[in-house]
Amino acid sequence: MTNTSIHLDASMNHWDEFMSFIDLISHTKSLSKKKAYRFKLAAEELLSNIVRSSESSFQSTAHMSALQITYTVISSSDPPILQVVLTDNAPPFDPEFERLESPDHIDAPVALRPIGGLGLFLVKDSVDSVSYKYCSGQNTYTLEIELDIASD
């Protein structure tokens, strides 16, 4: 099992560093191009929500949240799994992934869709598994995607 992480303030000032880390994960693991794209989409959406929440909280508390992103390859499972964990100490936010369903308006023309509501569904729909827990003052979001041999 390999384990690598990055730990920075949850701020747009570090956006490029976070995205470089996500790119590193998706390019160095055995993900097909399609799975790498879907993983990056999910990670970027979740990361964006965490950073926006942290910066909003910072304005009222003068305390920037710390964000840690860790990836682990669980090679003992069959198939192996890429697990990415995003942990922050912002106020609790449970996206209730287990209750998310496809929004009714997903097929409506863009002009008729309400703003928001698709991002968390996109996260859930893009990976094999996503979960949330709040423990010891930390939000923990876990993304999992099955590894395969890059073939496309």
N, C-alpha and C positions, 0 to 999 in steps of 0.2 A: 504494500500500500504506500503510495507516494502522497505527500501532503505539502502544499506550498501556499503562502498567503501574502496579502498586502494589507497594510493598516494605515489609514489616513483619516483626516477630518472628512466628514460627509459634506463636502462642499463642491460646488461647480468649479472652484479653483483647481480641483484635482481630477476633473472629469477626464481629461486626456490620459492621465495615469491609470485611472480605473478602466477605461476602455482599452488601453494597451494591454493591461493584465487580462481582460476578458478575451482579447484577440490572441494573446499568448496561449491561453487555455484551449481555445477552439482550434488553433493551428497545430498544437503539439500533441494532442490526444487523437486517438483513432476514431475520428468522427467523419462521416461522409460530408460532402459539401452541403447537402440539404440539412443534415442534423446540426452542423456547425452554424449555419445561418439561423436556424430556429432557436438554437441555444443562445446565440448572440442577441437575437431579438428579445427573448425572454429576460436575459440578464440585463440588457440595457433598459428595458421598461421598468423592471423592478428597481434597478439602481437609480433611475430617474425619480421614481416615487420616493425612495429613501432620502435622496439628496434634497429634493424639494421640501419634504417634511422636516428634515433637519434644519434647513435654512429658515423655514417658517418658524420653527421652534426657537431658533437662535435669536430671532428678532424680539421675542417676548421674554426669553430667559437669559440672554447674553452668554449662552453656553452651547458651543458647537458640538454636535454629536460625533462620536468616533465611529468609524465604519471599518470593519474588517471583512475581507473576502478571502475565503480559503477554498482551495479545491483539493479533492482527494480522488484518487482512482481506486475503486474497490475491486481489486482483481480477483478476490476470492468468490465473487458472485458469478453466475453464469446466465447471461453474458456479463462481462465486466461493466461497471457503472462509473460514470463521471459524476461526482457529487460536488456541487458548489454551494457553499454556505455563506450567506451575507448576514453579519451580525452588527447591530448598532445599539446605542444606548439612548435613542430618542424616545419620546413618549410612546406607549404601546399603540400599535396599529395592527389589528387582526383583519386581513383581507378576506377571511372566511373562504379560502380556496375551495374547501370541500363542498360549499354551498353554491359556488358559481356555476351558472348555466349560460348557454349561449344567449346573448341579449336578443330580444324580440326584433330590435331594429337593425340587426347586423346586415340584412340584405336591402335595407332602405337606401334611397339615394342620399349621398353625403349631406346635401342641403336640408334633409328632413331628420337627420339623426341628432339626438341631443349631444351636447359636448360632454365628453368623458364617458366612462363606463366600459370601454373596450380594452383598456390597458391590462387590467388584472386578468380578464378572460384570455387575452393574448398570451400572457405569461403561462397560465394554466394549460392552454391548448398547445403551446410550443414545445413542452418538455414531457418526459414520461411520468414525472412525479414532481409535485411542488407541495411544500408544507410550511406552516408557521407555528411558532410557539413563543411565548413571552415568559422568561424565567430570569430571576436574579437581576432585574432591571434591564434586561436586554431583549430586543426583538431578534428572532432568529428565523431566517427564511432559507429553506433548503430546496435547491433545484437538483433533479437527477435526470440523467439521460443515458440510455444504453449505448455503450461503445460498439463500434463495428469497424470494419476495414474500409478506409476511404476508397470508394469505387467510382465516384462520378466527378 
